[in-house]
Amino acid sequence: MDVIYIQDQEIDHYNGQFYHSKSEHFFSRFLAGLNENDTLTVYTGIINRNCAQEVAKYKDVTNPRITYKQVPEFRNPKNLLAINRLMKRVLKDADFCYLRSGIAASFASTICLKKHIPYMAVVNEDIFRNTIAHSRLLVRLSAYPLSYYTHRMVREANYACYVTQDYLQSNYPCKGKSLGCSDIEFLDINELSLTKRLNKIQKQEGTIVLGTVGSVDTELKGQDTIIKALAKLKAEGFTNYIFQMVGTGKPNRLRNLAAELGIANQIEFLGEFKHDDVQKWFETIDIYVHPSRSEGLPRTILEAMTKAVPCICSSVGGIPELIDGDSLFAYNGTEIDTLVNIIKGFSKDKMEFEAKANFERSKNYEPKLLEQKRTVFFAQAINEFRKK
């Protein structure tokens, strides 16, 4: 059985090995239901790196049972025809496909529907919101056609796997069989984390550290909203807040904004952390903030919850499935005022309540349970369409 997985997202390659930014098991999950005579080929963006240091922070996804193939760089419009030709060629003998939302998957789904090739839609994001809020005009212009083809891809899929329980299902419904299952693979759920957090809250005096994880060179992550809220808090006489940002990218835009608003001394750019270092960093902050303008079901929020960190988040995507409503703000024109009021309302009692609630809720996302559900679902799809 020839199984194909297709995505736009990029992985790294160095010295014959392949690397993923999140998990060493990300692609091996798609081996579920396959036997030793079956093949799994992953078509993906590939970045060739020049030295080991460039991939040191990533996870090795090299697997003798998985073949990785290059998809042309999707951000270049000149490559669209090449991507379409590639999809036609690779799907010629495919028995089943996994299609993750994106340009390559949109082309592939059209071919699958025409040739009656069964497939599963892998729905990790609200692709319309992600593209319509982008800073580049060309990307924003692609939002409507990409949304149309993604809706069709998911709607007509034989199977669909969503990372949310409700949000993405409501926005991208599927007529076939579906599963809501977060793609989180590592959560260190330990009661000691809650004990340490409650002790930290009780000892809290003076400076309150807010922190977030996300690329600092895209407006989608919404760090500017936190900076503006801190400026408003300063104008009201509250200057005891520090905002730390972990993530890749050049922070010039955000640094300049903080300087313009007179709070440069309250902003800290920490750069990119390894996964283990992010977990340690969670224990040092007082509130985790996630102000994204578009999301699926953010893993960093779940990871913060396992450390019993109180969270303040935007209400986009599947975030309301994780966080209490009174700790959420909406992008509706009043988000700065709402955010300021939420931050001011995080007393010690409130932080204790949120710490306990977040920690308990994180137990619903225990990775082994999620993996079992996903494995059964994927194997069911493969076995249904295995040629007898």
N, C-alpha and C positions, 0 to 999 in steps of 0.2 A: 504494500500500500504506500503510495507516494503522497505525503502530507506537506503542505506548504504553509509557512507563516509569513505574513507581509506587514511591514510597518514603515513609516517615514523616519521614525526616531533613530538616532544614531548610536552606535556602539564604537568602541575603540579597538584598534588592532596594533599589536607590536610584537615583532619577533615570532610570528606564527601563532600567537595567542590572541584571544578575543576577550574584551572586558566590558562590563556593564556597570553603570554608575550606582545601581541600587542593590542588586542581589545576584549571587552566583547561581541561583536556582531559577532565575526568571524564565529562561527558555526551556529548561528541562521539564517544566510542568506540562509542556505541550507534547511530551512523550507518553502521556497517560493513554492507555489503551493500545499502544503500539507494541509490536513484538520485534524480535531481532532481525527479521527480514524486511521490516518496514523502514522507510526513510523519512526524516524530517529535515527540510531545508528552510532556513530562515533568510528571507530577503529583507535587507535593512540598510540604512545609511551606515557607512563605515568610515571612520576617521583614522588614517594611518599616522601613528605616533613615531617620533624619532628616538626616544630614549625611555628607559624603564621608569624614570621619575614621573613622566607624564601620565602613567597608568597606575602608579603606586597606590593611589587612593581608591581605585576601582576594583570590582570583583571579577575574577577570572570565570568566564562562562564557556571556556573551551570544553567541548564534549565530543568524544569520538563518534557518538550517535547523531550529532547535529552538524550540518554543513551550513556555513554562513556565506551568503552571496551579496554583492554590492547592488544597491539601488541608487541610481543617479541622484545628485543633490537636488532635492525637491524645491528649494527656495529659488532656483534659477528657472524662470519660465521657459527658457530655451530647452530645458531637459524634459518638459512634459511629454513630448512626442516619444522621446527615448524611453521614458518610464512606461508609457502605454505599450510600446512595442515589446519591451521586456516582459510585461505582464502577460501579453498574448503568447509569448514564447514559453514562459515557465509554466503556464497553466494548461498547456496543451495535453500533458499526461497526468495532471493532478487528480487525485481521488478525493481529497478533502482539503479545505483551506481554513486557516485562522486569519481573519482580517482585522487589524487594529486601525481604528479611525484615522483617516488621513488621505492624502492625495493618491498614493500608490494603491491603497485599499479601495478607494473609489473607482479607479480604473479596473482593478481586479474584480470587484463585485459586479460591474457591468458585464465583464466576460463570463464570470461564473453563472450569472442569471441567463445569459444567452446560451451557454453550453450545458446548462443544468448540472453544474459542478456544486455539490453541497458545501456549505461553509458555515463557520461560526463567526459572528461579529464580536470583537473584543472592544468593549466600550469603556474607556478610561477617562473620558473628558467630555465636556460640553464644547464641541469644536466650534460652534457658532460664536459663543461668548469669548472663547480664546482668541479667535481671529478678528472679530469686530472691534475688540478693545485694543488691538495691537497698535504700536506707535508708527509702523510703516504703512503708508497708504496702499501699496500693492497687496499687502497681506489683508488689510481690511476689505479691499475690493473682492478678494477671493472668498470672503465669509459666506456670501449667499449661495454661489454655486457649490461650494464645498459642503455647506449645510444641507443643501438639497440632495446631493449624492450620498451623504452620510445617513440622512433619514431613510433614503431608499435602501441603502445597504443593510441597515439594521432592521428595517421593517420586513424585508423579504428574506432575511436570514433563516436558515433552518434552525440555528441555535444562536443565542446571544448571552454573553457573560458580561455583567455590569459590575463596576466597583462599588456602586451604591445600592441601597435597598429600595429606593423610591425615586429620587430626583432624576437620574438619567433615564430610568424606565419610563417616567412620565413624559420626558422631552424627546426620547428616541425609542418609541415603542416597537416591539417585535411581534410578528404574527406567529413565530415559531416558539420553541421551548426556550426558557430563559432562567438565569440564575443571578441573584444579587450576592456578590462575594468580594470583599475587599482583597486587593492584591498584596496586602502587607505580608511580609514573610518573617519578620523578626520583631517580636515584642518581648521585652524583659519584664514580665509582670511579677513583681515581688512585693510582698506586704511591707517589707522594710522601707521601700520607697515612700509609701504613704506615711509611715512613722517619721521618717527623716523630714518629709515636707511639712508635716504638722508642727514639728519642733522648730523648723526654720521660720514658719509663719509666726509662731509665738514669740520668737526672738527678734522679729522684724522691727527695726527702728531706722528712721532717717530715709536714706536713699532707697528707691524702689526701682529694680532693674526689669525693664520690659525687653523681650527678645523675640526675634523671628528668624526663620530659615527660608531662603529663597534668593534667586538671582537678583542682583542689585541694579542691573542695567536694563530692566524691562518694567514698564508701568503696570503690567498685569499683576505683579506681586503686591502693589499697593503700599509700599513702605512710606511713600510720600504722605499718605493719609495719617499715619502715626506721627510723622514729623510735624504736620500741621496741627494735630491735636495737642502735641506737647507745647507748641508755640502758644496756642490758646490757653493752655493751663498755666504757662509762665505769665501770660498777661493777667491772669486771675490771681497770681501770687503763689502758684504751686511750681516750685523749681526742683523738687526732690526726685525727679524721674530721669533715668538714663535709658536710652534705647540702643540695644546692641543688635547688629545685623550679621548673620552668618550666611555666606553664599558667594557664588562666583560672579564675575563681571566687574566692570569699572564703575566705581561709585560716584563719579564726578557730578552727575545730575542731582543726586540726593545730597551730596556734600554741599553743593552750591545752594540748594534749597534751604538746608539747615542754616547756612551762613546768612542768607538773605533774611531769614526769620529770627535771627539772633539767638539760636540755640545750638550752635556748632559744638559747644562744650558738653552738650548732653547726648551727643551722637557718637557711636563707636562702630566702625566697620572692622569686623574680625576676619574677613576672608573666608575661604572654603575650608571646611573641617572634614576629616574622615568620619565615618559613621559612628565609631566608638567615641570619638571626641565630642560629637554632637550630644550623645547620651550623657556624658559627663557635664557638658555645658548646661543641659536642661536643669541639672541639680543646683546650678549657681544663680539662675535667674528667679525672679519673683512671679512674673506673669508672662505666659507665652502669648504673643499676638500673631494673628494670621489674617492680614487685611487684604487678601487676594481679591481681584475683580472677577476672576473666573477660576473654577476648580471642579474636580471630580469628587474624590474622597481623599483628602490630603493625609498622607502617611505621617508627616511630621506632627500633625495634631495628635494622632493616635499615639505616637511615641512620647510626646509631651504628657499625654494623659496617663501613660503607664508610670511616669515619674511623679504623678499626682500634682502636676503644675496647673494652677488656675489658668484658664484660657479666655481670651477676648478675640473674637473672630468676626469676619464679614459673614453675611448670611447666604453666600452664593453656593451653587452646586449642592453637594451632599453634606456640607458642614452642619446644617441644622439637625442631621441625623446623629451628630456627635456631641454638640454643645448646647447647653440650656439657652432658651430664647432670650433671657434678660442679659446674656453675655454676648449677644450678637448685634451687629449694626448692619444696616442696608445702605447700598449706594443709591440714595434717592434725593440727593441735594442737601440733606441735613446730616450727613454722616459724621462730619467733624463734631458738631454739637452733641450728637448721640454718643460718639466715642468718648468725648470728654466726660460726659455724665457717667458712663459706664466705668471709666477709670477711677473717677472720684468715688464711685460707690463701692469699690473693692476694699472694704474694711477688712480687718483681721477675721471677723466672723464670716464675712462673705467669702473670703479666700479659703477659709477652712471648709466651708460648705462645698465650694467648687472643687477643691482638691479631692475631697472624699467622693463626690459625684463623678468626677472625671475618671478617677482610679477604678471605681466599680464598673463604670460603663466600658472601660477598656477591656474588661474581661470577656465581653461579647465578641471580641476580635482576636481571640487566642489563635495564633497562626496554625497550629496543628489541626484545629477544628475546621478552619477555613480551607486548608489544603485538602482535607478529606472530602469536603463538599465539592471542591473544584475537580479533584481527581475523578470522582464518581461521575460528575457531569461531563467532563471531557471524554472519558472512556465510553460513556453512553453514546455520545455523538459519533465517535470513531466506529464503534461496533455496529451502529445502525447503518452506516454506509460502507462498511467493509464488504468488498466483493466476495461473494460466496464461491 
